[in-house]
Amino acid sequence: MKSAYFIDEISGYISGVAFRLSNIKPKVIKQDFEVQLKDTVDIIIDILFKINVMSRTLTIKPENTIELASEVQRIEIEGDKKHRELTIKALDKITSQKDLILFKDTIEGIEWMIDKCQQASNSFTILALSI
């Protein structure tokens, strides 16, 4: 049940991130952050894919779920690194206060989403260990 709550929270973060991105001037993202944001979105897609696989392998082969948890951890560390890089770059490059606040909220939402995926992974690991 706990894992389902984490997954539900992830979907809430997705809509929040999309809302904030839609309110930032496109040229701000296009000029300075397009590649890094795409990399961050790739990280989210990768970690969500791993969570999906974990949920499916839980009943079939629980030991694979435990192995996938280490991959999720590695991806989460990579996401943390990207978050820090984007934060520093945003503080240096974005001059508009509104865009800076929206962008910072966006990358924090992405970071929180990745953290929720890590928590879901931990829940799946606990379930796999108990099977």
N, C-alpha and C positions, 0 to 999 in steps of 0.2 A: 504494500500500500504506500509505503514511504517513497518508493521509486516512482510511483505514479504521480505523487505530488511534485517531485522534482521535475518530471517531464512536463507537467502542467505549467510550472513556473518558467520553464525554458520557453514555452510558446508565448508567455506573457512578455518576456524579454525581447523576443523577436519582433513583436509588434511595436514595442517601445523604441527599439533601435531604429526600425524603419521610419517611425514617425519623426524622430529627431533628425535622421539623415535627410528626410524630405524637406526639412525646414532650414537646412544649411545652404548657403549660396553654393550652387554647383561649381563655380570657378574655384572656390576654396578647396574643394575635394579634388577636382580635376588637376589643378596645378601642383599640389604638394602631397596628396595623400592617396591617390587612386590605387597605386600598386600595393601599398602597404595595407589598405583596407581590403583589397581583393585577397591578399595573402591571409588576412585575419578571417575573412569569410570562408576561405578554403579550410582553415583550421577548424572553424565551427562545423562545417560540413563533414570533415573527417571525423571529428569527435562524436557528432551525432550518428554517423554511420557506425562507428564502433559501439556506441550505446545500443543501437538497433540490433547489431549482431550479438552483443552480449545478452540481450533479452531473449533472442531466439535460441541461442546455444545453452541457455540456462537449464532447460529441461532435457535437452538432447545430450549435451556433453559439458557438464559443469566445470571441468578442469580447463576447458577452452575459455570459459567466462573469466576465470582467474588470470589466464594469460593475457586476455584482452584488457584487463584492468591495468596492467603495466603499460600497455600501449596508450591507454587513455591518460595515464599519469604523465607519460612523456609528452603527449600532445598538450596537456594542460600547462606543463612547464614552458613549452614553446609559446603558448598563448600568453602566459604571464610576461615573457620577455618582449613579445610584440606590443603588449599593452604599455609597458614602461617606455619602449622606444617611441610609440605614437604619442604618449603623453608629453614627453620632452620635446618632440618635434612640434607638436601643436602649440605648446607654450612659446616656442621660438618663432613659428611661422604665422600663426593666426593673429591678426591685429584687431579684428572686430570682437568686442566682448560677447555679443550675442552668439556669434559663430563659435567662439572658443568654448563657451558654456555648453552649447548644444553638442559640439564635437567631443568635449570631455565626457559629457553624459552618455554619448553614443559609445565611446570606447569602454567606459565603465560598465555599460549594459552588456557589451560583448564579453567583457571579463567576467561579470557575474554569471552570464549564460554558461561560459566555459566552466566556472566553478560549480554550477548546478549539475553540469554533466559529470564532473568529477564525483560529486555527492551521489548521483544516481549510480555511477560505476561502483562506488563503495557499497551501496545497498545491494547491488547485484552480486558483488563479491561475497558479502555476508550470506546472501541466500545460497550461493553456490557452495560455500563452505558447510552450510547446514544440510545440504542434500547428500 
